[in-house]
Amino acid sequence: MDSVEADQTAAFLAVVESGSFSAAGRKLGRDGSVMSRRVAALEARLGIRLLERSTRRVSATEAGIRFRDRMRDAMEMVRAAEDEARAMAAAPTGRLRLTLPVTFGRMWIAPRLPEFLARYPAIRVEALYADRYTDLIDEGFDAGIRVGELKDSRLIGRRLAMTCRLLCAAPSYLDRRPAPSEPDDLQRHDCICFTRLTTHPAWHLYRDGKNRTVRIMGRLETDDAEAALQAALAGTGIIMAADWLVARELADGRLVPVLTDWTVGGESGVSVVRPSVQHEPAKTRAFVDWVVGIFADRPWQDPR
Protein backbone atom coordinates (compact mmCIF):
# COMPACT_ATOMS: atom_id res chain seq x y z
CA MET A 1 0.00 0.00 0.00
CA ASP A 2 1.51 3.33 -1.06
CA SER A 3 0.98 6.67 0.70
CA VAL A 4 -1.96 7.70 -1.51
CA GLU A 5 -3.78 4.41 -0.88
CA ALA A 6 -3.02 4.68 2.85
CA ASP A 7 -4.49 8.21 2.95
CA GLN A 8 -7.62 7.03 1.16
CA THR A 9 -8.08 4.15 3.60
CA ALA A 10 -7.45 6.37 6.62
CA ALA A 11 -10.07 8.84 5.35
CA PHE A 12 -12.63 6.07 4.85
CA LEU A 13 -12.10 4.65 8.34
CA ALA A 14 -12.35 8.09 9.91
CA VAL A 15 -15.62 8.81 8.07
CA VAL A 16 -17.14 5.49 9.13
CA GLU A 17 -16.14 6.06 12.76
CA SER A 18 -17.29 9.69 12.94
CA GLY A 19 -20.37 9.45 10.72
CA SER A 20 -19.61 12.48 8.50
CA PHE A 21 -16.97 13.91 6.21
CA SER A 22 -16.63 17.10 8.20
CA ALA A 23 -16.13 15.27 11.51
CA ALA A 24 -13.60 12.97 9.86
CA GLY A 25 -11.81 16.00 8.47
CA ARG A 26 -11.57 17.59 11.90
CA LYS A 27 -10.18 14.32 13.31
CA LEU A 28 -7.45 14.12 10.66
CA GLY A 29 -6.83 17.85 10.34
CA ARG A 30 -8.24 18.07 6.82
CA ASP A 31 -11.18 19.75 5.16
CA GLY A 32 -14.34 17.66 4.80
CA SER A 33 -14.19 18.02 1.02
CA VAL A 34 -10.73 16.40 1.06
CA MET A 35 -12.17 13.45 2.95
CA SER A 36 -14.96 13.13 0.41
CA ARG A 37 -12.56 13.14 -2.54
CA ARG A 38 -10.29 10.55 -0.92
CA VAL A 39 -13.16 8.16 -0.22
CA ALA A 40 -14.49 8.64 -3.74
CA ALA A 41 -11.06 7.82 -5.13
CA LEU A 42 -10.94 4.69 -2.95
CA GLU A 43 -14.34 3.55 -4.22
CA ALA A 44 -13.25 4.18 -7.82
CA ARG A 45 -10.05 2.20 -7.28
CA LEU A 46 -11.92 -0.75 -5.72
CA GLY A 47 -14.85 -0.52 -8.12
CA ILE A 48 -17.53 -0.64 -5.43
CA ARG A 49 -19.50 1.82 -3.29
CA LEU A 50 -18.38 1.76 0.33
CA LEU A 51 -20.57 4.56 1.75
CA GLU A 52 -24.23 5.52 1.55
CA ARG A 53 -24.46 9.29 1.55
CA SER A 54 -27.44 11.40 2.64
CA THR A 55 -27.84 15.05 3.54
CA ARG A 56 -27.74 14.25 7.25
CA ARG A 57 -25.54 11.16 7.61
CA VAL A 58 -22.99 8.90 5.99
CA SER A 59 -23.05 5.16 6.66
CA ALA A 60 -21.14 2.15 5.43
CA THR A 61 -22.56 -0.25 2.86
CA GLU A 62 -22.24 -4.00 3.36
CA ALA A 63 -19.03 -3.91 1.32
CA GLY A 64 -17.89 -0.93 3.37
CA ILE A 65 -18.46 -2.74 6.64
CA ARG A 66 -16.48 -5.76 5.46
CA PHE A 67 -13.69 -3.54 4.16
CA ARG A 68 -13.62 -1.66 7.47
CA ASP A 69 -13.39 -4.87 9.49
CA ARG A 70 -10.64 -6.34 7.30
CA MET A 71 -8.65 -3.11 7.41
CA ARG A 72 -8.95 -2.95 11.19
CA ASP A 73 -7.64 -6.50 11.42
CA ALA A 74 -4.81 -5.64 9.05
CA MET A 75 -3.89 -2.53 11.00
CA GLU A 76 -3.88 -4.52 14.22
CA MET A 77 -1.50 -7.03 12.61
CA VAL A 78 0.73 -4.15 11.51
CA ARG A 79 0.75 -2.74 15.04
CA ALA A 80 1.58 -6.19 16.43
CA ALA A 81 4.40 -6.57 13.91
CA GLU A 82 5.79 -3.18 14.87
CA ASP A 83 5.62 -4.05 18.57
CA GLU A 84 7.42 -7.34 17.91
CA ALA A 85 10.13 -5.55 15.91
CA ARG A 86 10.62 -3.01 18.70
CA ALA A 87 10.89 -5.85 21.22
CA MET A 88 13.58 -7.57 19.13
CA ALA A 89 15.50 -4.31 18.92
CA ALA A 90 15.36 -3.85 22.69
CA ALA A 91 15.93 -7.39 24.02
CA PRO A 92 17.99 -10.34 22.67
CA THR A 93 15.39 -12.70 21.24
CA GLY A 94 14.59 -14.75 18.14
CA ARG A 95 16.60 -16.91 15.76
CA LEU A 96 20.28 -16.00 15.34
CA ARG A 97 21.79 -17.35 12.10
CA LEU A 98 25.58 -17.72 12.22
CA THR A 99 28.13 -18.83 9.64
CA LEU A 100 31.39 -20.23 11.03
CA PRO A 101 34.55 -21.68 9.45
CA VAL A 102 34.58 -25.44 10.00
CA THR A 103 37.77 -26.14 11.94
CA PHE A 104 38.05 -22.83 13.79
CA GLY A 105 34.34 -22.87 14.59
CA ARG A 106 34.41 -26.39 15.96
CA MET A 107 37.51 -25.74 18.07
CA TRP A 108 36.87 -22.29 19.49
CA ILE A 109 33.17 -21.39 19.04
CA ALA A 110 31.14 -24.60 19.31
CA PRO A 111 32.34 -25.54 22.84
CA ARG A 112 31.30 -22.09 24.10
CA LEU A 113 27.90 -21.78 22.37
CA PRO A 114 26.04 -23.50 25.26
CA GLU A 115 27.35 -20.70 27.48
CA PHE A 116 25.87 -18.12 25.09
CA LEU A 117 22.53 -19.94 24.97
CA ALA A 118 22.40 -20.11 28.76
CA ARG A 119 23.05 -16.39 29.00
CA TYR A 120 20.34 -15.53 26.46
CA PRO A 121 17.48 -18.04 26.85
CA ALA A 122 15.22 -16.20 24.37
CA ILE A 123 17.70 -16.68 21.50
CA ARG A 124 17.73 -19.73 19.20
CA VAL A 125 21.00 -20.29 17.34
CA GLU A 126 21.28 -21.76 13.86
CA ALA A 127 24.99 -22.32 13.16
CA LEU A 128 26.28 -23.23 9.71
CA TYR A 129 29.83 -24.62 9.68
CA ALA A 130 31.29 -24.21 6.20
CA ASP A 131 34.65 -23.34 4.66
CA ARG A 132 33.05 -21.98 1.49
CA TYR A 133 32.43 -18.26 1.18
CA THR A 134 29.00 -17.47 2.57
CA ASP A 135 27.23 -14.29 1.56
CA LEU A 136 25.72 -12.97 4.78
CA ILE A 137 23.38 -10.59 3.00
CA ASP A 138 22.09 -12.85 0.21
CA GLU A 139 21.88 -15.94 2.44
CA GLY A 140 20.25 -14.20 5.39
CA PHE A 141 22.88 -14.59 8.12
CA ASP A 142 22.92 -12.29 11.13
CA ALA A 143 26.66 -12.63 11.78
CA GLY A 144 29.68 -14.71 10.93
CA ILE A 145 33.26 -15.47 11.93
CA ARG A 146 35.96 -14.96 9.32
CA VAL A 147 39.59 -16.10 9.50
CA GLY A 148 41.92 -14.04 7.29
CA GLU A 149 41.56 -10.72 5.57
CA LEU A 150 38.10 -9.27 5.02
CA LYS A 151 37.36 -8.78 1.33
CA ASP A 152 33.62 -8.03 1.25
CA SER A 153 33.35 -4.25 1.63
CA ARG A 154 29.59 -4.48 2.22
CA LEU A 155 30.11 -6.07 5.64
CA ILE A 156 30.91 -4.51 8.98
CA GLY A 157 33.87 -6.30 10.56
CA ARG A 158 35.36 -6.21 14.03
CA ARG A 159 38.74 -7.80 14.70
CA LEU A 160 38.64 -10.39 17.49
CA ALA A 161 42.28 -11.49 17.58
CA MET A 162 45.46 -11.61 15.55
CA THR A 163 46.83 -14.97 14.49
CA CYS A 164 50.19 -16.12 13.17
CA ARG A 165 51.52 -19.18 11.35
CA LEU A 166 54.05 -21.63 12.69
CA LEU A 167 56.11 -24.50 11.37
CA CYS A 168 56.05 -27.65 13.49
CA ALA A 169 56.31 -31.41 13.39
CA ALA A 170 55.76 -34.41 15.62
CA PRO A 171 58.72 -35.67 17.69
CA SER A 172 58.39 -39.02 15.89
CA TYR A 173 59.07 -37.32 12.55
CA LEU A 174 62.04 -35.38 13.91
CA ASP A 175 63.48 -38.62 15.32
CA ARG A 176 63.71 -39.89 11.74
CA ARG A 177 64.67 -36.65 10.00
CA PRO A 178 66.91 -33.94 11.52
CA ALA A 179 65.08 -30.68 12.09
CA PRO A 180 65.68 -28.08 9.37
CA SER A 181 68.12 -25.30 10.28
CA GLU A 182 67.53 -23.10 7.21
CA PRO A 183 64.41 -22.55 5.06
CA ASP A 184 66.02 -24.27 2.08
CA ASP A 185 66.25 -27.46 4.17
CA LEU A 186 62.46 -27.72 3.87
CA GLN A 187 62.89 -28.83 0.26
CA ARG A 188 64.51 -32.02 1.55
CA HIS A 189 61.70 -32.73 4.01
CA ASP A 190 58.24 -34.19 3.72
CA CYS A 191 55.92 -31.20 4.12
CA ILE A 192 52.20 -31.50 4.54
CA CYS A 193 50.61 -29.34 1.85
CA PHE A 194 47.50 -27.42 2.84
CA THR A 195 46.06 -26.53 -0.55
CA ARG A 196 43.75 -23.78 0.71
CA LEU A 197 46.78 -21.67 1.61
CA THR A 198 46.73 -18.70 -0.79
CA THR A 199 50.47 -19.09 -1.55
CA HIS A 200 50.38 -22.89 -2.02
CA PRO A 201 52.77 -24.56 -2.75
CA ALA A 202 55.15 -21.81 -1.60
CA TRP A 203 55.99 -20.98 2.01
CA HIS A 204 57.38 -17.53 2.82
CA LEU A 205 59.77 -16.99 5.74
CA TYR A 206 61.38 -13.81 7.07
CA ARG A 207 64.34 -12.93 9.31
CA ASP A 208 66.41 -9.79 9.82
CA GLY A 209 64.92 -8.07 6.81
CA LYS A 210 65.54 -11.07 4.57
CA ASN A 211 62.82 -13.18 3.02
CA ARG A 212 62.99 -16.67 1.63
CA THR A 213 60.37 -18.37 -0.50
CA VAL A 214 60.48 -22.15 -0.48
CA ARG A 215 58.51 -24.34 -2.84
CA ILE A 216 57.66 -27.22 -0.55
CA MET A 217 57.25 -30.87 -1.48
CA GLY A 218 55.29 -33.58 0.25
CA ARG A 219 53.42 -36.81 -0.20
CA LEU A 220 50.19 -35.47 1.30
CA GLU A 221 48.04 -32.62 0.03
CA THR A 222 44.72 -31.73 1.62
CA ASP A 223 42.24 -28.88 1.71
CA ASP A 224 41.18 -29.74 5.27
CA ALA A 225 43.13 -28.13 8.12
CA GLU A 226 42.14 -30.76 10.67
CA ALA A 227 43.24 -33.57 8.34
CA ALA A 228 46.61 -31.85 7.91
CA LEU A 229 46.95 -31.58 11.68
CA GLN A 230 46.19 -35.26 12.22
CA ALA A 231 48.77 -36.19 9.60
CA ALA A 232 51.39 -34.06 11.35
CA LEU A 233 50.59 -35.70 14.69
CA ALA A 234 51.09 -39.10 13.06
CA GLY A 235 54.61 -38.09 12.02
CA THR A 236 53.86 -37.64 8.32
CA GLY A 237 55.84 -34.43 7.96
CA ILE A 238 56.25 -30.74 8.75
CA ILE A 239 53.13 -28.62 8.81
CA MET A 240 52.59 -24.89 8.44
CA ALA A 241 49.61 -24.04 10.60
CA ALA A 242 47.91 -21.16 12.37
CA ASP A 243 48.68 -20.85 16.07
CA TRP A 244 45.02 -21.40 16.95
CA LEU A 245 45.10 -24.78 15.19
CA VAL A 246 48.20 -26.27 16.86
CA ALA A 247 48.26 -24.50 20.24
CA ARG A 248 47.08 -27.50 22.29
CA GLU A 249 49.45 -29.89 20.54
CA LEU A 250 52.42 -27.58 21.06
CA ALA A 251 51.49 -27.09 24.71
CA ASP A 252 51.44 -30.83 25.46
CA GLY A 253 54.49 -31.66 23.33
CA ARG A 254 52.74 -33.67 20.63
CA LEU A 255 54.13 -31.15 18.15
CA VAL A 256 57.45 -29.32 18.27
CA PRO A 257 58.15 -25.97 16.54
CA VAL A 258 60.89 -25.84 13.91
CA LEU A 259 62.80 -22.92 12.36
CA THR A 260 61.77 -20.80 15.34
CA ASP A 261 64.25 -18.03 14.46
CA TRP A 262 62.31 -17.38 11.25
CA THR A 263 58.93 -15.66 10.98
CA VAL A 264 56.39 -17.42 8.80
CA GLY A 265 54.56 -15.16 6.38
CA GLY A 266 50.80 -14.93 6.46
CA GLU A 267 49.86 -13.29 9.75
CA SER A 268 46.17 -12.55 9.69
CA GLY A 269 43.27 -12.26 12.08
CA VAL A 270 39.91 -13.52 13.22
CA SER A 271 36.94 -11.18 12.83
CA VAL A 272 33.23 -11.13 13.51
CA VAL A 273 31.23 -9.70 10.63
CA ARG A 274 27.62 -8.67 10.14
CA PRO A 275 25.67 -6.96 7.35
CA SER A 276 25.16 -3.64 9.15
CA VAL A 277 25.23 -1.95 12.55
CA GLN A 278 22.39 0.42 11.71
CA HIS A 279 19.23 -0.59 13.59
CA GLU A 280 20.98 -3.84 14.53
CA PRO A 281 18.81 -6.41 16.38
CA ALA A 282 19.64 -6.94 20.04
CA LYS A 283 20.35 -10.64 19.38
CA THR A 284 23.17 -9.73 16.97
CA ARG A 285 24.62 -7.11 19.31
CA ALA A 286 24.54 -9.67 22.12
CA PHE A 287 26.48 -12.22 20.04
CA VAL A 288 29.08 -9.67 18.92
CA ASP A 289 29.67 -8.46 22.49
CA TRP A 290 29.89 -12.05 23.75
CA VAL A 291 32.32 -13.28 21.10
CA VAL A 292 34.52 -10.19 21.55
CA GLY A 293 34.70 -11.08 25.24
CA ILE A 294 35.73 -14.70 24.76
CA PHE A 295 38.55 -13.73 22.37
CA ALA A 296 39.78 -10.72 24.38
CA ASP A 297 42.72 -12.84 25.53
CA ARG A 298 43.42 -15.22 22.66
CA PRO A 299 42.28 -18.52 24.20
CA TRP A 300 44.90 -20.49 22.24
CA GLN A 301 47.63 -18.64 24.18
CA ASP A 302 46.66 -20.81 27.15
CA PRO A 303 44.84 -23.75 25.56
CA ARG A 304 44.68 -25.98 28.61
ZAMISE-958813 format. One record per residue (C-alpha): x, y, z; residue in three letters. Coordinates in steps of 0.25 Angstrom, whole numbers, padded with zeros to 4 digits, always signed. Example, Ala and Ser with C-alpha at 12.3 -4.5 7.8 and 13.67 -1.06 7.14 Angstrom:
<sites>
+0049-0018+0031Ala +0055-0004+0029Ser 
</sites>
This chain:
<sites>
+0000+0000+0000Met +0006+0013-0004Asp +0004+0027+0003Ser -0008+0031-0006Val -0015+0018-0004Glu -0012+0019+0011Ala -0018+0033+0012Asp -0030+0028+0005Gln -0032+0017+0014Thr -0030+0025+0026Ala -0040+0035+0021Ala -0051+0024+0019Phe -0048+0019+0033Leu -0049+0032+0040Ala -0062+0035+0032Val -0069+0022+0037Val -0065+0024+0051Glu -0069+0039+0052Ser -0081+0038+0043Gly -0078+0050+0034Ser -0068+0056+0025Phe -0067+0068+0033Ser -0065+0061+0046Ala -0054+0052+0039Ala -0047+0064+0034Gly -0046+0070+0048Arg -0041+0057+0053Lys -0030+0056+0043Leu -0027+0071+0041Gly -0033+0072+0027Arg -0045+0079+0021Asp -0057+0071+0019Gly -0057+0072+0004Ser -0043+0066+0004Val -0049+0054+0012Met -0060+0053+0002Ser -0050+0053-0010Arg -0041+0042-0004Arg -0053+0033-0001Val -0058+0035-0015Ala -0044+0031-0021Ala -0044+0019-0012Leu -0057+0014-0017Glu -0053+0017-0031Ala -0040+0009-0029Arg -0048-0003-0023Leu -0059-0002-0032Gly -0070-0003-0022Ile -0078+0007-0013Arg -0074+0007+0001Leu -0082+0018+0007Leu -0097+0022+0006Glu -0098+0037+0006Arg -0110+0046+0011Ser -0111+0060+0014Thr -0111+0057+0029Arg -0102+0045+0030Arg -0092+0036+0024Val -0092+0021+0027Ser -0085+0009+0022Ala -0090-0001+0011Thr -0089-0016+0013Glu -0076-0016+0005Ala -0072-0004+0013Gly -0074-0011+0027Ile -0066-0023+0022Arg -0055-0014+0017Phe -0054-0007+0030Arg -0054-0019+0038Asp -0043-0025+0029Arg -0035-0012+0030Met -0036-0012+0045Arg -0031-0026+0046Asp -0019-0023+0036Ala -0016-0010+0044Met -0016-0018+0057Glu -0006-0028+0050Met +0003-0017+0046Val +0003-0011+0060Arg +0006-0025+0066Ala +0018-0026+0056Ala +0023-0013+0059Glu +0022-0016+0074Asp +0030-0029+0072Glu +0041-0022+0064Ala +0042-0012+0075Arg +0044-0023+0085Ala +0054-0030+0077Met +0062-0017+0076Ala +0061-0015+0091Ala +0064-0030+0096Ala +0072-0041+0091Pro +0062-0051+0085Thr +0058-0059+0073Gly +0066-0068+0063Arg +0081-0064+0061Leu +0087-0069+0048Arg +0102-0071+0049Leu +0113-0075+0039Thr +0126-0081+0044Leu +0138-0087+0038Pro +0138-0102+0040Val +0151-0105+0048Thr +0152-0091+0055Phe +0137-0091+0058Gly +0138-0106+0064Arg +0150-0103+0072Met +0147-0089+0078Trp +0133-0086+0076Ile +0125-0098+0077Ala +0129-0102+0091Pro +0125-0088+0096Arg +0112-0087+0089Leu +0104-0094+0101Pro +0109-0083+0110Glu +0103-0072+0100Phe +0090-0080+0100Leu +0090-0080+0115Ala +0092-0066+0116Arg +0081-0062+0106Tyr +0070-0072+0107Pro +0061-0065+0097Ala +0071-0067+0086Ile +0071-0079+0077Arg +0084-0081+0069Val +0085-0087+0055Glu +0100-0089+0053Ala +0105-0093+0039Leu +0119-0098+0039Tyr +0125-0097+0025Ala +0139-0093+0019Asp +0132-0088+0006Arg +0130-0073+0005Tyr +0116-0070+0010Thr +0109-0057+0006Asp +0103-0052+0019Leu +0094-0042+0012Ile +0088-0051+0001Asp +0088-0064+0010Glu +0081-0057+0022Gly +0092-0058+0032Phe +0092-0049+0045Asp +0107-0051+0047Ala +0119-0059+0044Gly +0133-0062+0048Ile +0144-0060+0037Arg +0158-0064+0038Val +0168-0056+0029Gly +0166-0043+0022Glu +0152-0037+0020Leu +0149-0035+0005Lys +0134-0032+0005Asp +0133-0017+0007Ser +0118-0018+0009Arg +0120-0024+0023Leu +0124-0018+0036Ile +0135-0025+0042Gly +0141-0025+0056Arg +0155-0031+0059Arg +0155-0042+0070Leu +0169-0046+0070Ala +0182-0046+0062Met +0187-0060+0058Thr +0201-0064+0053Cys +0206-0077+0045Arg +0216-0087+0051Leu +0224-0098+0045Leu +0224-0111+0054Cys +0225-0126+0054Ala +0223-0138+0062Ala +0235-0143+0071Pro +0234-0156+0064Ser +0236-0149+0050Tyr +0248-0142+0056Leu +0254-0154+0061Asp +0255-0160+0047Arg +0259-0147+0040Arg +0268-0136+0046Pro +0260-0123+0048Ala +0263-0112+0037Pro +0272-0101+0041Ser +0270-0092+0029Glu +0258-0090+0020Pro +0264-0097+0008Asp +0265-0110+0017Asp +0250-0111+0015Leu +0252-0115+0001Gln +0258-0128+0006Arg +0247-0131+0016His +0233-0137+0015Asp +0224-0125+0016Cys +0209-0126+0018Ile +0202-0117+0007Cys +0190-0110+0011Phe +0184-0106-0002Thr +0175-0095+0003Arg +0187-0087+0006Leu +0187-0075-0003Thr +0202-0076-0006Thr +0202-0092-0008His +0211-0098-0011Pro +0221-0087-0006Ala +0224-0084+0008Trp +0230-0070+0011His +0239-0068+0023Leu +0246-0055+0028Tyr +0257-0052+0037Arg +0266-0039+0039Asp +0260-0032+0027Gly +0262-0044+0018Lys +0251-0053+0012Asn +0252-0067+0007Arg +0241-0073-0002Thr +0242-0089-0002Val +0234-0097-0011Arg +0231-0109-0002Ile +0229-0123-0006Met +0221-0134+0001Gly +0214-0147-0001Arg +0201-0142+0005Leu +0192-0130+0000Glu +0179-0127+0006Thr +0169-0116+0007Asp +0165-0119+0021Asp +0173-0113+0032Ala +0169-0123+0043Glu +0173-0134+0033Ala +0186-0127+0032Ala +0188-0126+0047Leu +0185-0141+0049Gln +0195-0145+0038Ala +0206-0136+0045Ala +0202-0143+0059Leu +0204-0156+0052Ala +0218-0152+0048Gly +0215-0151+0033Thr +0223-0138+0032Gly +0225-0123+0035Ile +0213-0114+0035Ile +0210-0100+0034Met +0198-0096+0042Ala +0192-0085+0049Ala +0195-0083+0064Asp +0180-0086+0068Trp +0180-0099+0061Leu +0193-0105+0067Val +0193-0098+0081Ala +0188-0110+0089Arg +0198-0120+0082Glu +0210-0110+0084Leu +0206-0108+0099Ala +0206-0123+0102Asp +0218-0127+0093Gly +0211-0135+0083Arg +0217-0125+0073Leu +0230-0117+0073Val +0233-0104+0066Pro +0244-0103+0056Val +0251-0092+0049Leu +0247-0083+0061Thr +0257-0072+0058Asp +0249-0070+0045Trp +0236-0063+0044Thr +0226-0070+0035Val +0218-0061+0026Gly +0203-0060+0026Gly +0199-0053+0039Glu +0185-0050+0039Ser +0173-0049+0048Gly +0160-0054+0053Val +0148-0045+0051Ser +0133-0045+0054Val +0125-0039+0043Val +0110-0035+0041Arg +0103-0028+0029Pro +0101-0015+0037Ser +0101-0008+0050Val +0090+0002+0047Gln +0077-0002+0054His +0084-0015+0058Glu +0075-0026+0066Pro +0079-0028+0080Ala +0081-0043+0078Lys +0093-0039+0068Thr +0098-0028+0077Arg +0098-0039+0088Ala +0106-0049+0080Phe +0116-0039+0076Val +0119-0034+0090Asp +0120-0048+0095Trp +0129-0053+0084Val +0138-0041+0086Val +0139-0044+0101Gly +0143-0059+0099Ile +0154-0055+0089Phe +0159-0043+0098Ala +0171-0051+0102Asp +0174-0061+0091Arg +0169-0074+0097Pro +0180-0082+0089Trp +0191-0075+0097Gln +0187-0083+0109Asp +0179-0095+0102Pro +0179-0104+0114Arg 
</sites>
